[in-house]
């Protein structure tokens, strides 16, 4: 609602953001804004002059572009007196004719030459010196197949300059042509050459098993003082898959290629954007690719590669090396039961399983209970003592204590599965300092390794456990069970492992809410996870339950097993194999309860009322073929008190037996068994009620529903009518006319 003063006017500002006008098909020709005056109820306004009660604004949508070719001369290496001829090509990308204006400012170090230039150029005040603005109107036909001008309707406009005599020889001439950007749906091609921009790439990654992640950083450089919008296209390696989680939201994935448009609102600056990919199962490939390559390019007109003053930085490519190396160890001596002074020799062998030749580093930290022995150890070891900053040769590290870090450079030749290249044995000798068992570990880096499980010898210990992290409650059809699989890494270094989760056959994996790392194949789930040294990592896995009530016989439990995988997809073999597999079972039950009122004793009054005893008989049934433990709950009803004589000793009641007291009883049922359980109450007198009154005793009994496939029959109710006879009110304590109440 707007209030306008008499004889005045009021201005309103409305801001609208245009959508991607290049995407619709057919593409719109204009943006229309309609404004109307309406009454408070939304109906059209009716006043003495209705013709001006509405208005319409039409904004045409155009798409023109300019590119430039050098027809003659060399602007990159000009000499005084040279002539340079620029051929500007102005293009209409829309199916409607358009009028526009081409502008070319005479570049520094030159003079405009009318002879040879298009005659339609108009330069300010007829000047020809550097810095003079020259314009040329351009009429472009519609870009349609049946028009006189073919798609991409264009005109060529010549612009000639002469290099001034005082211009330094060889100093480049920079000439720029522009078109107006107003109403243009794609202003990036309205300048030739385009504003300077560039793209660079970097990557962060560790091991690269199936599902391993590579996080790329796309660095966009703005080489201009002004802000600009830059569109970048990224093509990841065919052996990787784009992962939206962790990537910038602007990426649009189409057929494995990602495109995004970013606005750089600062001059001479750089912005960084993230793109994450997951790696395919490279172990299954032979030969394995030597690299995973990501290509990037800045886009220009018509989705071509951008053209700007420095085209060299408009494309970039980054290779992530792929390796598959392993270390194995043979032991001479007895590290399990050593005596002080015993020598133990570890013969390490480093293998390039497949892939290109490479350099790597073998690491062996002197373990607790031992010291390094130079004699007999490979001379190539260099060792850094615990309190030292710099490494020393093996010969100078004799008797180095536990905690000393020893490394040895290893050169490996190119290899394939059928011709692995190995270096070794590489001896590493220790002397026992006591009689405690010695646990020695050798390792090679896992970065870029497609099978990191064999990069440690022996494999470092990991453990797995499974828990239910959200109460499953009943097990009706489509009920959700949320599991957490925890991987513990007690080792002193980070590890990457593949976890296999196998849900029960009567459940279905639910991706929504589960960790995105899970990949499902034939009902088996696998996920690669990296665990920091001394830390734990959790994987959430959610399943939905089938219609268990319809199965005959139905399952007794729903299980989930989790396993840590090692070489060849087998269960991991490490320092403690007992914790490499875990399983959890959720009992499946189907119990029900019914309840009846035991007939009144023949000696009891014929009408139930205060003082009457009501004995409820609860019949609990196990409908399944396995024994079950459950809990029966019966709260003492209103207007009654617990009749303890009727209860067996298994009942446990709180509240002293008054109304609302909670009574529970554990019930053990054999397969397909039924048991009757009694629960009695005594009807209480209604306080402050003296006329004959009918009331009800409502007794509700329930069974626990955890794991129950049909929870609807876990509650039973008996309603008993009782009558309180008329009675005299107590005498008035004040000696008045009687009655208890004012």
QUIJO-V929572 format. One record per residue. N is the residue number from 1. RES is the residue in one small letter. PHI is phi in whole degrees, 0 to 359 (none if undefined). PSI is psi in whole degrees, 0 to 359 (NA if undefined). D_FIRST is the distance of its C-alpha to the first C-alpha in Angstrom with 1 decimal. Layout:
N;RES;PHI;PSI;D_FIRST  N;RES;PHI;PSI;D_FIRST
This chain:
1;x;none;129;0.0  2;x;238;134;3.8  3;x;255;124;6.8  4;x;247;126;9.9  5;x;294;156;13.3  6;x;303;131;15.9  7;x;70;6;17.8  8;x;255;190;15.9  9;x;214;162;14.1  10;x;224;135;11.8  11;x;254;138;13.0  12;x;238;137;11.6  13;x;258;134;14.3  14;x;231;122;14.8  15;x;255;134;18.2  16;x;228;142;20.2  17;x;254;123;23.8  18;x;290;141;26.3  19;x;281;182;28.5  20;x;288;99;32.2  21;x;279;357;32.5  22;x;274;345;36.3  23;x;273;321;36.5  24;x;298;150;35.1  25;x;219;114;37.7  26;x;288;153;37.2  27;x;278;140;35.4  28;x;291;153;32.1  29;x;261;340;32.4  30;x;204;164;28.9  31;x;251;127;25.5  32;x;246;128;22.9  33;x;246;122;19.1  34;x;248;133;17.3  35;x;233;135;13.8  36;x;220;147;12.5  37;x;274;132;10.0  38;x;227;161;9.4  39;x;284;173;8.9  40;x;301;330;7.4  41;x;272;6;10.8  42;x;91;354;10.7  43;x;283;155;13.3  44;x;299;141;13.8  45;x;287;141;12.8  46;x;237;112;16.0  47;x;220;182;16.7  48;x;302;335;20.0  49;x;228;90;19.9  50;x;283;348;18.6  51;x;293;335;20.5  52;x;253;22;17.9  53;x;272;359;14.9  54;x;213;156;15.7  55;x;211;157;17.7  56;x;224;135;19.9  57;x;240;126;21.5  58;x;248;121;24.8  59;x;252;113;26.4  60;x;291;148;30.1  61;x;253;121;31.8  62;x;241;168;35.3  63;x;208;91;38.1  64;x;244;158;40.9  65;x;210;161;43.5  66;x;226;137;46.5  67;x;232;161;49.7  68;x;227;136;52.8  69;x;239;148;56.5  70;x;268;109;59.3  71;x;284;327;61.6  72;x;202;157;64.2  73;x;89;174;65.0  74;x;226;92;64.3  75;x;292;344;61.3  76;x;280;335;62.3  77;x;218;64;65.7  78;x;281;154;65.6  79;x;239;147;68.5  80;x;308;135;68.4  81;x;91;347;68.6  82;x;295;150;67.3  83;x;254;138;64.9  84;x;238;127;62.1  85;x;251;118;60.4  86;x;260;134;57.0  87;x;250;103;55.9  88;x;274;131;52.1  89;x;247;113;50.9  90;x;259;127;47.4  91;x;237;139;46.2  92;x;258;122;43.4  93;x;262;4;42.5  94;x;249;167;40.2  95;x;265;27;41.1  96;x;228;142;39.6  97;x;298;153;41.2  98;x;212;148;39.7  99;x;252;133;40.3  100;x;215;180;40.5  101;x;227;127;42.4  102;x;267;132;45.0  103;x;240;135;45.6  104;x;222;114;48.8  105;x;276;129;49.5  106;x;304;121;53.3  107;x;291;157;54.3  108;x;302;141;56.1  109;x;85;8;59.8  110;x;223;172;59.8  111;x;228;136;59.6  112;x;295;139;57.9  113;x;243;110;60.5  114;x;293;321;59.5  115;x;294;122;62.7  116;x;96;339;62.0  117;x;278;159;58.2  118;x;302;132;55.9  119;x;292;345;56.1  120;x;277;358;52.4  121;x;295;138;51.7  122;x;236;116;50.3  123;x;256;144;50.9  124;x;306;124;49.4  125;x;56;20;51.7  126;x;70;14;54.3  127;x;285;161;55.1  128;x;230;1;56.8  129;x;283;164;57.0  130;x;304;140;55.4  131;x;92;352;51.7  132;x;286;133;51.2  133;x;272;124;48.1  134;x;244;136;49.1  135;x;234;155;46.8  136;x;214;113;47.5  137;x;299;143;45.2  138;x;227;127;45.6  139;x;253;123;44.9  140;x;242;132;44.9  141;x;285;168;45.4  142;x;292;141;43.7  143;x;270;77;45.2  144;x;231;158;46.4  145;x;295;328;49.8  146;x;261;11;50.3  147;x;269;173;49.2  148;x;294;332;51.7  149;x;254;134;50.6  150;x;288;171;51.0  151;x;308;140;48.4  152;x;80;33;47.7  153;x;311;129;48.0  154;x;217;165;49.1  155;x;227;145;50.7  156;x;256;132;53.2  157;x;232;125;53.1  158;x;266;139;56.0  159;x;223;119;55.7  160;x;245;136;59.0  161;x;230;158;59.7  162;x;245;135;63.0  163;x;287;127;63.7  164;x;296;152;64.5  165;x;295;331;68.1  166;x;268;8;67.0  167;x;283;132;64.9  168;x;302;128;66.5  169;x;302;135;68.4  170;x;84;352;66.8  171;x;280;123;63.4  172;x;301;146;60.7  173;x;260;125;58.5  174;x;251;111;54.9  175;x;248;138;53.1  176;x;229;132;49.4  177;x;246;142;47.7  178;x;224;156;43.9  179;x;239;153;41.4  180;x;299;144;37.7  181;x;260;354;35.5  182;x;301;131;32.3  183;x;70;6;31.1  184;x;271;129;34.2  185;x;282;345;33.9  186;x;220;77;37.1  187;x;285;356;37.4  188;x;293;338;40.4  189;x;255;20;42.9  190;x;268;11;41.6  191;x;223;135;44.2  192;x;225;121;47.9  193;x;289;165;49.3  194;x;293;164;46.4  195;x;302;147;45.5  196;x;288;129;48.2  197;x;211;162;47.5  198;x;210;167;49.9  199;x;227;139;50.3  200;x;227;163;52.7  201;x;226;147;53.5  202;x;215;165;54.8  203;x;215;146;55.5  204;x;237;134;56.1  205;x;195;165;58.1  206;x;237;232;61.0  207;x;294;156;63.2  208;x;235;56;62.2  209;x;288;178;63.2  210;x;304;127;61.4  211;x;89;353;57.7  212;x;298;150;58.2  213;x;251;142;55.2  214;x;242;125;55.0  215;x;255;109;52.1  216;x;269;144;51.6  217;x;250;119;49.8  218;x;266;114;48.5  219;x;257;117;48.5  220;x;257;129;46.5  221;x;252;127;47.6  222;x;262;110;45.4  223;x;269;17;48.0  224;x;238;160;45.6  225;x;288;330;43.9  226;x;271;161;40.5  227;x;287;161;38.5  228;x;199;158;38.8  229;x;262;133;38.2  230;x;236;131;41.4  231;x;253;130;42.1  232;x;236;140;45.1  233;x;244;131;47.1  234;x;237;132;49.4  235;x;242;101;52.3  236;x;289;166;53.9  237;x;300;148;57.5  238;x;297;341;58.2  239;x;265;19;59.6  240;x;228;163;56.3  241;x;228;134;53.0  242;x;299;136;49.5  243;x;242;109;48.1  244;x;299;321;44.3  245;x;297;122;44.7  246;x;94;342;45.2  247;x;274;157;44.2  248;x;298;143;41.1  249;x;293;343;38.3  250;x;287;344;37.9  251;x;292;136;41.2  252;x;245;121;41.2  253;x;264;125;44.5  254;x;218;113;45.9  255;x;56;40;49.5  256;x;82;3;50.6  257;x;245;135;49.0  258;x;252;135;46.1  259;x;231;142;43.6  260;x;210;149;40.8  261;x;246;126;38.8  262;x;237;137;38.3  263;x;264;121;36.5  264;x;259;104;38.8  265;x;264;30;36.8  266;x;220;153;39.9  267;x;264;146;42.7  268;x;47;53;46.3  269;x;223;178;45.5  270;x;228;145;46.0  271;x;236;148;43.9  272;x;244;139;45.4  273;x;226;148;44.3  274;x;252;140;46.0  275;x;222;127;47.4  276;x;247;136;49.5  277;x;232;154;52.1  278;x;251;152;54.6  279;x;263;142;58.2  280;x;286;179;60.1  281;x;281;88;63.5  282;x;287;339;65.5  283;x;299;331;68.6  284;x;282;353;68.9  285;x;264;142;69.2  286;x;214;111;72.6  287;x;282;158;72.6  288;x;280;138;69.7  289;x;298;142;67.5  290;x;286;337;68.3  291;x;214;160;64.7  292;x;249;119;61.2  293;x;252;135;59.4  294;x;241;127;55.8  295;x;252;143;54.9  296;x;224;146;51.7  297;x;212;148;50.6  298;x;276;136;47.8  299;x;266;143;46.3  300;x;243;216;45.8  301;x;295;141;45.2  302;x;54;36;45.6  303;x;63;16;46.3  304;x;278;170;49.5  305;x;293;138;50.6  306;x;302;142;48.9  307;x;244;121;50.7  308;x;212;186;50.3  309;x;302;334;52.7  310;x;229;90;54.4  311;x;288;344;54.6  312;x;297;330;57.1  313;x;258;18;54.4  314;x;272;354;52.0  315;x;227;153;53.9  316;x;208;153;55.3  317;x;218;141;57.4  318;x;225;128;58.5  319;x;256;126;61.4  320;x;262;115;61.6  321;x;297;140;65.3  322;x;249;128;66.3  323;x;230;165;69.5  324;x;211;89;71.5  325;x;242;163;74.1  326;x;212;159;76.0  327;x;229;135;78.4  328;x;233;160;81.2  329;x;219;138;83.9  330;x;244;145;87.4  331;x;244;134;89.0  332;x;247;121;92.6  333;x;112;184;93.5  334;x;236;91;92.1  335;x;287;344;88.7  336;x;285;322;88.5  337;x;224;70;91.5  338;x;277;163;92.5  339;x;247;151;95.0  340;x;306;131;94.6  341;x;94;348;95.7  342;x;296;141;95.3  343;x;264;135;94.1  344;x;232;125;91.4  345;x;250;125;90.6  346;x;256;121;87.3  347;x;259;102;87.6  348;x;269;144;84.2  349;x;230;125;83.5  350;x;254;131;80.3  351;x;235;134;79.6  352;x;270;100;77.3  353;x;295;316;76.7  354;x;191;150;75.1  355;x;125;180;73.2  356;x;288;166;74.0  357;x;300;147;76.3  358;x;202;165;74.7  359;x;251;136;75.4  360;x;219;180;74.6  361;x;228;127;75.5  362;x;268;131;77.5  363;x;240;136;76.8  364;x;219;115;79.0  365;x;270;130;78.4  366;x;300;121;81.6  367;x;280;167;81.1  368;x;300;138;81.9  369;x;88;13;85.6  370;x;210;164;86.8  371;x;227;156;87.4  372;x;283;142;87.5  373;x;240;117;90.9  374;x;290;319;91.2  375;x;295;123;94.5  376;x;94;339;93.9  377;x;281;155;90.2  378;x;299;136;88.9  379;x;291;345;89.3  380;x;281;353;85.9  381;x;292;140;84.1  382;x;237;139;82.4  383;x;233;140;81.5  384;x;247;113;79.2  385;x;292;159;80.5  386;x;307;323;78.1  387;x;258;10;78.2  388;x;257;158;78.5  389;x;262;329;76.0  390;x;245;145;78.1  391;x;285;158;79.9  392;x;232;156;83.7  393;x;299;159;86.0  394;x;306;320;87.4  395;x;299;332;90.8  396;x;266;1;89.3  397;x;251;15;87.3  398;x;302;137;90.3  399;x;70;16;89.9  400;x;301;139;86.2  401;x;279;177;84.7  402;x;303;143;82.0  403;x;96;350;78.6  404;x;291;131;79.9  405;x;262;117;77.8  406;x;248;135;80.0  407;x;230;157;78.7  408;x;214;122;80.5  409;x;291;141;79.2  410;x;227;128;79.8  411;x;257;125;79.9  412;x;242;134;79.5  413;x;284;165;80.3  414;x;298;148;78.2  415;x;214;162;78.5  416;x;224;172;77.8  417;x;305;324;78.2  418;x;274;354;81.8  419;x;212;62;82.7  420;x;297;145;81.1  421;x;252;125;82.0  422;x;237;151;83.2  423;x;236;127;84.3  424;x;147;177;86.6  425;x;287;150;88.0  426;x;246;99;86.7  427;x;288;144;88.5  428;x;223;112;87.0  429;x;255;136;89.6  430;x;235;155;89.0  431;x;243;127;91.4  432;x;292;135;90.7  433;x;261;359;90.5  434;x;196;199;91.0  435;x;250;12;91.5  436;x;279;150;87.8  437;x;300;144;86.4  438;x;253;128;84.9  439;x;246;103;81.6  440;x;254;138;81.3  441;x;229;133;78.4  442;x;245;148;78.1  443;x;211;156;75.0  444;x;237;155;73.6  445;x;301;148;70.0  446;x;260;353;67.5  447;x;300;123;65.0  448;x;80;2;64.6  449;x;275;130;67.1  450;x;278;350;66.4  451;x;219;73;68.8  452;x;288;354;68.5  453;x;293;337;70.4  454;x;255;20;73.8  455;x;269;3;72.9  456;x;229;140;74.4  457;x;224;119;78.0  458;x;292;167;78.2  459;x;302;140;74.6  460;x;289;154;72.7  461;x;286;139;71.8  462;x;225;158;68.5  463;x;222;157;67.6  464;x;226;144;65.2  465;x;218;159;64.0  466;x;230;139;61.6  467;x;219;158;59.5  468;x;266;115;57.0  469;x;261;354;53.9  470;x;223;125;51.7  471;x;308;126;53.3  472;x;283;338;54.0  473;x;59;229;54.2  474;x;286;163;55.1  475;x;243;50;56.3  476;x;286;169;54.6  477;x;302;136;53.8  478;x;72;7;51.2  479;x;299;145;51.4  480;x;261;139;50.8  481;x;239;125;53.4  482;x;254;114;52.5  483;x;258;150;55.5  484;x;239;122;55.9  485;x;259;120;58.8  486;x;252;128;59.9  487;x;250;121;62.1  488;x;258;132;64.1  489;x;242;97;65.6  490;x;279;355;68.3  491;x;287;166;69.6  492;x;273;8;69.3  493;x;218;156;67.4  494;x;295;149;64.4  495;x;223;150;65.1  496;x;244;134;63.4  497;x;216;153;64.3  498;x;261;130;63.4  499;x;252;133;62.6  500;x;252;125;63.2  501;x;248;130;61.5  502;x;239;98;62.9  503;x;288;163;60.8  504;x;300;147;62.5  505;x;297;340;63.0  506;x;265;20;61.0  507;x;230;163;57.9  508;x;231;134;55.5  509;x;297;137;54.1  510;x;244;106;50.3  511;x;297;323;49.0  512;x;295;119;45.5  513;x;96;336;46.0  514;x;282;160;49.5  515;x;300;139;50.4  516;x;292;346;49.7  517;x;289;342;53.3  518;x;290;133;54.8  519;x;239;129;56.1  520;x;256;128;57.4  521;x;224;116;60.5  522;x;53;44;62.2  523;x;80;357;60.8  524;x;254;136;61.9  525;x;250;138;59.5  526;x;225;145;60.2  527;x;214;137;58.4  528;x;268;133;59.5  529;x;221;139;58.7  530;x;257;134;59.6  531;x;236;124;60.7  532;x;294;159;61.1  533;x;302;130;64.5  534;x;69;12;65.0  535;x;244;178;61.6  536;x;234;155;60.2  537;x;229;140;57.6  538;x;250;140;55.8  539;x;240;125;54.9  540;x;269;134;52.7  541;x;225;124;53.7  542;x;244;137;52.0  543;x;231;157;53.6  544;x;249;152;52.7  545;x;265;140;55.4  546;x;285;179;57.0  547;x;280;86;57.7  548;x;290;333;60.7  549;x;294;337;61.2  550;x;275;353;62.2  551;x;270;137;64.9  552;x;219;109;68.5  553;x;282;153;69.8  554;x;271;166;66.8  555;x;289;152;66.9  556;x;274;334;67.9  557;x;216;159;65.7  558;x;248;128;63.0  559;x;244;155;64.0  560;x;223;126;62.5  561;x;247;149;64.9  562;x;227;139;64.3  563;x;222;142;66.8  564;x;273;131;67.0  565;x;262;147;68.4  566;x;241;214;71.1  567;x;297;140;73.0  568;x;67;16;72.9  569;x;79;7;70.2  570;x;278;167;72.7  571;x;297;140;72.0  572;x;302;143;72.1  573;x;242;109;75.4  574;x;219;202;75.2  575;x;294;337;76.6  576;x;217;93;75.6  577;x;284;348;75.2  578;x;293;336;74.8  579;x;251;22;71.1  580;x;269;354;70.2  581;x;225;140;69.3  582;x;219;152;67.3  583;x;215;146;66.4  584;x;228;142;64.5  585;x;236;135;64.9  586;x;249;118;62.6  587;x;298;141;64.5  588;x;253;123;63.5  589;x;231;162;64.3  590;x;211;90;64.0  591;x;249;156;64.9  592;x;216;160;64.2  593;x;224;139;64.9  594;x;233;160;65.7  595;x;217;144;66.7  596;x;225;161;68.9  597;x;263;124;70.2  598;x;294;138;73.9  599;x;304;148;75.8  600;x;292;151;76.6  601;x;296;143;80.1  602;x;303;333;82.5  603;x;276;354;83.1  604;x;281;156;79.5  605;x;302;148;78.1  606;x;292;337;77.0  607;x;251;130;73.5  608;x;285;130;71.3  609;x;198;191;70.1  610;x;309;134;70.3  611;x;94;343;73.1  612;x;291;149;73.1  613;x;256;129;73.2  614;x;249;117;70.9  615;x;256;115;72.2  616;x;264;132;69.7  617;x;253;113;71.2  618;x;266;124;68.9  619;x;256;113;70.0  620;x;255;129;68.9  621;x;235;135;69.5  622;x;259;114;69.5  623;x;271;0;68.9  624;x;250;169;69.7  625;x;271;24;72.9  626;x;219;151;72.7  627;x;297;155;73.0  628;x;213;149;69.9  629;x;248;132;69.0  630;x;217;179;66.1  631;x;229;130;65.0  632;x;260;135;64.8  633;x;234;131;62.5  634;x;220;113;62.8  635;x;275;141;61.1  636;x;296;125;62.9  637;x;292;162;61.1  638;x;298;149;59.8  639;x;66;28;62.5  640;x;209;164;65.3  641;x;229;147;67.4  642;x;301;134;68.9  643;x;257;87;72.4  644;x;298;332;74.0  645;x;299;336;77.3  646;x;274;350;75.7  647;x;265;142;74.3  648;x;279;172;76.2  649;x;290;348;76.4  650;x;283;345;73.8  651;x;289;143;70.9  652;x;232;113;69.0  653;x;241;143;67.1  654;x;247;165;65.0  655;x;86;10;64.0  656;x;70;11;67.5  657;x;86;3;67.2  658;x;286;168;64.7  659;x;306;136;61.8  660;x;90;352;59.4  661;x;300;139;62.2  662;x;263;124;61.8  663;x;241;131;64.9  664;x;232;154;65.4  665;x;213;124;68.3  666;x;289;140;69.2  667;x;232;125;70.4  668;x;253;126;72.6  669;x;235;130;73.1  670;x;287;173;75.5  671;x;303;131;74.5  672;x;56;31;73.7  673;x;262;160;74.7  674;x;227;143;73.7  675;x;220;142;74.2  676;x;258;135;73.8  677;x;229;129;72.5  678;x;266;146;72.7  679;x;214;115;70.2  680;x;244;147;71.0  681;x;225;159;69.3  682;x;251;132;70.5  683;x;289;134;68.4  684;x;264;155;67.4  685;x;289;139;67.5  686;x;282;122;64.1  687;x;287;144;63.8  688;x;60;26;63.1  689;x;238;123;63.5  690;x;241;339;66.4  691;x;279;160;65.9  692;x;299;129;66.9  693;x;222;136;64.0  694;x;261;132;63.3  695;x;219;177;61.5  696;x;229;144;61.2  697;x;253;113;62.3  698;x;253;113;60.0  699;x;252;125;61.7  700;x;241;130;59.8  701;x;237;141;61.6  702;x;227;153;60.2  703;x;249;148;61.6  704;x;303;142;60.1  705;x;254;359;58.1  706;x;303;124;58.4  707;x;78;5;59.6  708;x;276;134;59.7  709;x;274;341;59.0  710;x;227;79;58.5  711;x;286;348;56.9  712;x;295;337;56.0  713;x;259;22;59.7  714;x;265;9;59.8  715;x;225;139;58.9  716;x;221;148;60.8  717;x;225;138;60.4  718;x;235;128;62.9  719;x;248;122;61.8  720;x;243;129;64.7  721;x;277;136;64.7  722;x;231;154;66.5  723;x;232;129;67.4  724;x;257;124;68.0  725;x;289;160;70.5  726;x;295;144;70.1  727;x;214;158;71.4  728;x;281;141;72.0  729;x;289;156;69.8  730;x;292;156;71.5  731;x;298;153;73.0  732;x;287;122;70.9  733;x;300;338;71.8  734;x;274;359;71.6  735;x;79;17;74.3  736;x;279;210;72.1  737;x;281;12;71.9  738;x;95;172;71.2  739;x;93;147;68.1  740;x;267;345;66.5  741;x;231;145;63.1  742;x;294;NA;61.7
